[in-house]
């Protein structure tokens, strides 16, 4: 068994974010039990799974995914109903993350106070994004080991509260990776392009890749979009180029991970940037 996968115990101790091991549970989890985490899971074929009473989509192979949002707290309950009718209750204690405040000055007035027509345009953009993230395909690409879509200095992290020109904004829901304009952006996992728009008001050049079962990657502020909607892409395939389009103060990639409409932390599906770069260098 892959050492990154553990068998989940029937009850995790409160405040413990790492998955523990017990022989009696019927589910294997990949990921940390903490705010913002994407969790990939495996159960026996034919097992039905619900999270806090809501049924989860399980593949015929027993693969599934779910997540915990930025402000998830306390305990969540997984209910497993096996093919033979037996049931298991799995209690998940969600670990807290510490979020930092980031101040950004020099944002243009036209961005801070957009015109009514720009607000209407932004609403249309949001509707397109929501529709793409609602894609409910049976692709199993989400169960792959994800890679970084671009390497560079991390200039913004998930969950941080941004203050623009002394005005508090919404929490940041992605990872910002500083890179020169034109840097190639690759698919972090296999998938299919479900959105490709070069000029959204806030996010500029925007691409969304569906990885299946509600899991998607979103890339923002792109200078070039290289793959049209409907195209299947492989992990590592170039799909776009870094830019500074939309609401952006400099060239970087804003990478986001979603489970349907739930915004998750991309850092929960990849190794640290430092270790990933070392792996790349060692592979050359």
C-alpha positions as CSV (number, residue, x, y, z in Angstrom):
1,X,0.0,0.0,0.0
2,X,1.2,3.5,-0.8
3,X,2.8,5.0,2.3
4,X,0.9,8.2,1.8
5,X,-2.4,6.4,2.3
6,X,-3.5,5.4,5.8
7,X,-6.4,3.4,7.1
8,X,-8.7,5.7,9.1
9,X,-9.5,4.8,12.7
10,X,-13.1,4.7,13.8
11,X,-12.6,7.8,15.9
12,X,-9.8,10.4,15.6
13,X,-8.6,12.2,18.7
14,X,-9.8,15.8,18.8
15,X,-7.3,18.3,17.5
16,X,-5.3,15.7,15.6
17,X,-5.1,16.6,11.9
18,X,-3.1,13.6,10.6
19,X,-5.0,10.5,9.6
20,X,-4.5,7.7,12.1
21,X,-4.4,3.9,11.6
22,X,-6.8,1.2,12.8
23,X,-7.6,-2.2,11.3
24,X,-11.3,-1.9,11.8
25,X,-12.2,0.9,9.5
26,X,-13.4,0.4,5.9
27,X,-12.0,3.5,4.3
28,X,-8.5,4.8,3.4
29,X,-7.9,8.5,3.3
30,X,-5.2,10.6,1.6
31,X,-4.7,14.0,3.1
32,X,-4.7,15.9,6.4
33,X,-7.8,16.5,8.4
34,X,-7.6,20.3,8.5
35,X,-9.4,23.4,7.2
36,X,-9.1,23.8,3.4
37,X,-8.0,20.2,2.8
38,X,-8.9,18.1,-0.2
39,X,-9.3,14.5,0.9
40,X,-9.1,11.6,-1.5
41,X,-10.5,8.3,-0.3
42,X,-10.9,4.6,-1.2
43,X,-13.6,2.2,0.0
44,X,-14.6,-1.3,-1.0
45,X,-16.6,-1.4,-4.2
46,X,-20.3,-1.1,-3.5
47,X,-19.9,0.9,-0.3
48,X,-22.1,4.0,0.1
49,X,-20.6,7.0,1.9
50,X,-22.2,10.1,3.4
51,X,-20.6,13.1,5.0
52,X,-22.6,14.8,7.7
53,X,-25.7,13.2,6.3
54,X,-25.1,14.2,2.7
55,X,-24.4,11.3,0.2
56,X,-21.0,11.5,-1.6
57,X,-20.4,10.4,-5.1
58,X,-18.4,7.1,-5.1
59,X,-17.0,5.5,-8.2
60,X,-17.6,1.9,-9.1
61,X,-14.0,1.3,-8.0
62,X,-14.7,2.8,-4.6
63,X,-12.9,6.1,-5.1
64,X,-14.2,9.4,-3.8
65,X,-13.3,12.9,-2.8
66,X,-14.5,15.6,-0.4
67,X,-13.1,18.6,1.3
68,X,-13.3,20.9,4.4
69,X,-13.8,24.6,3.8
70,X,-11.6,27.4,5.1
71,X,-13.6,27.9,8.3
72,X,-14.6,24.3,9.0
73,X,-14.6,23.5,12.7
74,X,-15.3,20.8,15.2
75,X,-16.2,17.3,14.1
76,X,-17.7,15.9,10.9
77,X,-19.2,12.4,10.5
78,X,-18.6,9.9,7.7
79,X,-21.2,7.2,7.5
80,X,-20.2,4.0,5.6
81,X,-22.8,1.5,4.4
82,X,-21.1,-1.6,3.1
83,X,-22.4,-3.9,0.3
84,X,-23.5,-6.4,3.0
85,X,-25.6,-3.8,4.7
86,X,-23.3,-3.3,7.7
87,X,-22.5,0.3,8.7
88,X,-19.5,2.2,10.2
89,X,-19.4,5.7,11.7
90,X,-16.2,7.6,11.3
91,X,-15.6,10.8,13.3
92,X,-13.3,13.4,11.7
93,X,-11.8,16.1,13.9
94,X,-10.9,19.1,11.8
95,X,-7.6,20.8,12.6
96,X,-7.4,24.6,12.4
97,X,-5.1,26.6,10.2
98,X,-3.5,30.0,11.1
99,X,-4.3,32.6,8.4
100,X,-2.2,35.7,7.9
101,X,-3.2,39.2,7.0
102,X,-1.6,40.6,3.7
103,X,-1.7,44.3,2.8
104,X,-1.6,45.3,-0.8
105,X,-1.3,49.0,-1.8
106,X,-1.6,50.7,-5.1
107,X,-4.7,49.0,-6.4
108,X,-6.2,51.2,-9.1
109,X,-9.4,53.1,-8.2
110,X,-11.2,51.6,-11.2
111,X,-10.6,48.1,-9.7
112,X,-11.5,49.1,-6.1
113,X,-14.7,50.9,-7.3
114,X,-15.7,49.3,-10.6
115,X,-18.3,50.8,-12.8
116,X,-21.9,49.3,-12.8
117,X,-21.2,47.8,-16.2
118,X,-18.1,46.2,-14.9
119,X,-20.0,44.8,-11.9
120,X,-22.5,43.3,-14.3
121,X,-19.7,41.8,-16.4
122,X,-18.1,40.3,-13.2
123,X,-21.4,38.7,-12.3
124,X,-21.5,37.0,-15.7
125,X,-18.0,35.8,-15.3
126,X,-18.9,34.3,-11.9
127,X,-21.8,32.5,-13.4
128,X,-19.5,30.9,-16.0
129,X,-17.0,29.9,-13.3
130,X,-19.7,28.4,-11.1
131,X,-21.1,26.4,-14.0
132,X,-17.7,25.0,-14.8
133,X,-17.0,24.1,-11.1
134,X,-20.4,22.3,-10.9
135,X,-19.2,19.8,-13.5
136,X,-19.9,16.3,-12.1
137,X,-17.9,14.0,-14.3
138,X,-16.9,10.4,-13.5
139,X,-13.2,11.1,-14.3
140,X,-10.8,9.6,-11.7
141,X,-7.9,12.1,-12.4
142,X,-8.4,13.6,-8.9
143,X,-6.8,10.5,-7.4
144,X,-3.5,11.2,-9.1
145,X,-0.5,12.7,-7.3
146,X,-0.8,16.4,-8.2
147,X,2.3,18.4,-9.4
148,X,2.9,22.2,-9.2
149,X,1.6,23.9,-12.4
150,X,4.5,26.3,-12.2
151,X,7.4,26.8,-9.9
152,X,8.6,30.0,-8.2
153,X,8.3,32.1,-5.1
154,X,5.0,31.7,-3.2
155,X,3.7,35.3,-3.0
156,X,0.2,34.6,-1.6
157,X,-1.3,31.7,0.4
158,X,-4.7,30.2,0.8
159,X,-7.0,31.6,3.5
160,X,-5.0,34.8,4.0
161,X,-7.1,37.9,4.5
162,X,-6.1,40.6,2.1
163,X,-6.4,44.3,2.7
164,X,-6.5,46.4,-0.5
165,X,-5.7,50.1,0.0
166,X,-6.6,49.7,3.7
167,X,-10.0,48.1,2.7
168,X,-10.5,44.5,3.9
169,X,-11.3,42.1,1.1
170,X,-12.5,38.6,1.0
171,X,-10.1,35.8,2.1
172,X,-7.7,34.6,-0.7
173,X,-8.7,31.2,-1.9
174,X,-5.7,30.2,-3.9
175,X,-1.9,30.0,-4.0
176,X,0.0,32.8,-5.8
177,X,3.2,31.8,-7.5
178,X,5.4,34.7,-8.7
179,X,6.8,33.9,-12.2
180,X,7.8,36.0,-15.2
181,X,5.2,36.8,-17.8
182,X,5.1,34.0,-20.4
183,X,6.2,31.2,-18.0
184,X,4.5,28.0,-19.1
185,X,1.7,26.7,-16.9
186,X,1.1,22.9,-16.9
187,X,-1.8,20.7,-15.9
188,X,-1.2,19.6,-12.3
189,X,-3.2,16.4,-13.1
190,X,-5.0,14.8,-16.0
191,X,-8.3,16.3,-16.9
192,X,-10.5,18.2,-19.4
193,X,-10.7,21.9,-20.0
194,X,-14.2,23.2,-18.9
195,X,-13.6,26.9,-19.1
196,X,-11.2,29.1,-21.1
197,X,-11.8,32.8,-21.1
198,X,-9.1,35.4,-21.9
199,X,-10.5,38.5,-20.3
200,X,-12.6,38.1,-17.2
201,X,-13.0,41.3,-15.3
202,X,-11.3,40.3,-12.0
203,X,-9.3,37.2,-12.9
204,X,-8.3,38.1,-16.5
205,X,-7.2,35.1,-18.5
206,X,-9.0,32.1,-16.7
207,X,-8.8,28.4,-17.3
208,X,-10.5,25.6,-15.4
209,X,-9.6,21.9,-15.6
210,X,-12.0,19.2,-14.4
211,X,-10.3,16.4,-12.6
212,X,-13.5,14.5,-11.9
213,X,-15.9,14.0,-9.0
214,X,-16.2,17.7,-8.4
215,X,-12.5,18.4,-8.1
216,X,-11.2,21.1,-10.4
217,X,-8.1,23.4,-10.9
218,X,-8.5,27.1,-11.7
219,X,-5.7,29.3,-13.1
220,X,-6.1,33.1,-13.0
221,X,-4.4,36.2,-14.5
222,X,-3.1,34.3,-17.5
223,X,-1.5,36.1,-20.5
224,X,-2.2,33.3,-23.0
225,X,-4.7,30.4,-23.1
226,X,-3.3,27.6,-25.2
227,X,-6.0,24.8,-24.9
228,X,-9.7,25.2,-25.8
229,X,-12.7,24.0,-23.9
230,X,-13.4,20.3,-24.3
231,X,-9.7,19.3,-24.7
232,X,-8.4,16.4,-22.6
233,X,-5.0,17.2,-21.1
234,X,-2.4,15.1,-19.4
235,X,-0.5,15.9,-16.3
236,X,2.5,18.2,-17.2
237,X,1.0,19.3,-20.5
238,X,1.3,23.1,-21.1
239,X,-2.1,24.7,-21.0
240,X,-1.4,28.5,-20.6
241,X,1.2,31.2,-19.8
242,X,1.6,33.3,-16.7
243,X,0.4,36.9,-16.9
244,X,-0.9,39.8,-15.0
245,X,-4.4,40.2,-16.5
246,X,-7.5,41.2,-14.6
247,X,-7.1,42.3,-10.9
248,X,-3.4,41.8,-10.5
249,X,-0.4,43.8,-9.4
250,X,2.3,41.8,-11.2
251,X,2.9,38.6,-13.2
252,X,2.0,35.5,-11.2
253,X,-0.2,32.4,-11.3
254,X,-3.1,32.2,-8.9
255,X,-3.9,28.5,-8.7
256,X,-7.1,27.3,-7.0
257,X,-8.5,23.9,-6.1
258,X,-12.2,23.4,-5.7
259,X,-14.5,20.5,-4.7
260,X,-17.6,21.7,-6.6
261,X,-18.1,25.2,-5.1
262,X,-16.0,24.6,-2.0
263,X,-12.7,26.5,-2.2
264,X,-9.8,24.4,-1.0
265,X,-6.1,24.8,-0.4
266,X,-3.9,23.6,-3.4
267,X,-1.0,23.1,-0.9
268,X,-2.9,20.1,0.5
269,X,-2.4,18.1,-2.7
270,X,1.2,18.8,-3.6
271,X,4.6,18.5,-1.8
272,X,6.2,21.7,-0.6
273,X,7.6,23.9,-3.3
274,X,11.2,23.4,-2.0
275,X,11.0,19.7,-2.0
276,X,9.2,19.6,-5.4
277,X,12.0,21.7,-7.0
278,X,14.6,19.4,-5.5
279,X,12.7,16.4,-7.0
280,X,12.7,18.0,-10.4
281,X,16.4,18.8,-10.2
282,X,17.3,15.3,-9.1
283,X,15.3,13.8,-12.0
284,X,17.3,15.7,-14.6
